[in-house]
């Protein structure tokens, strides 16, 4: 008799557990519940996107400050600017290129090499 009572109680408990699980799942799949879940996920995604944008903005400001410090842009704006660099090197490179490509049918103008193909024949 004790065995029958035990198995009856165990079966009833399993039935109640299964019924509550099924009812809970059915409630989750109603259109209203699905719409609410979608809205909550959209709100969460919006918060994550906002946090990401704020992190990017903070990183940009930090990097801009680092670059300004490295380039000396943080100093007094009325101070004298540093002298221009590498102008001579660029002019020398253009002159060397003009010497190398100085053939009877070619010209070097405005930093580019022009070759007239029609004068070969």
N, C-alpha and C positions, 0 to 999 in steps of 0.2 A: 504494500500500500504506500509505503514511503517512497518507493521508486516511482510510482505513477504520479505522485504529487510533485516530485522533483522535476520529472520530464514535462509535466503539464505546465509548471511554472517557468521552466526554461523555454519552452515553446511559446508561451504567452509573451515573455520578455523579448524573445527574438522577433516575434510578430510586431510588437509595439515599436521596437527599434527600427525594423525595416519600414514600417508604415511612416514613422516620423522622417526617416531619410528620404523616402520617395516623395512625401508631401513637401519637404524642404526643397528638393530638386525641382519639383513642379512649380513651386512659387518662384524659384530663380529663373525659370524659363518663360514666365509670362511677359508679354510685351512691355508692360509698365516697368517691370524689374530690369529687363534688358536695356530699356531706355535710360533708366537711372544708372545702371552700371556703365553704360557708354558715356553718360554725362560726367560721372565721377572720374573715369579714365581720361577724358578730355581735359578736365580741370587739372588733374595730376600732371598730364603732359604739358599743359600751359605753365604750371609752376616750375617744372623742370626746365623748360625752355627759357623762362624768365631768369632762373638761377644761372643757366649757362650764359645767357647774354650779359648778365652782370659780371660773371667771372671773366668773360672775354674783354669787357670794357675795362675792368680793373687791371687785367694783364696788359692791355694796350697802353693804359696810362702809366703803368710801371715801366714798360719797355720804352715809351716815349721819354720818360724822365731819365732813364739810363742813357739813351742815345743823346739827349740834350746835354747831359753831363759829360759824356765822352767827346762830343763835338764842341764843347765850350759854349753852348747856346744859353746857358743859365747865367752868364755873366752880364755885366752892364751893357745895354744895347748901344750906348754912345761910345763904347770903347772901340779902338781901332781894330779893324778886321785883319786877320793874318794874310800874308802875301799869297798870291795865286801860285799854285804849284803845277809842275809838269807841262807847262806851256812849251818850253824849249824842247822837251822830249817829243812832243807831238809834232812840232814843226820839223824836227830832224827826221822823224820817221817819214813824213811826207816828202821831204827832199830826197831821201834815200830811195823811196819807191819811184820817184820821178826819174832818178838816175838809172835804176835797174830797167825800167820799161821804156827807155828813150830809144826807140827805133824810128826809122824814117816814116813809117806809116802810123805811128801812135802819138798821142798827146796825153798829158797829165794835167787835168783841169779840176779845180774845186775838190781836190782830194780823191778823185776817182780816175781810173785808167780808161781811156777811150781808144779803141782800135778800129780803124776803118777797114772792113773786110773787102770792100770794092777795089781798093788800091793794090791788092795782091796780084791781080790778073793782068 
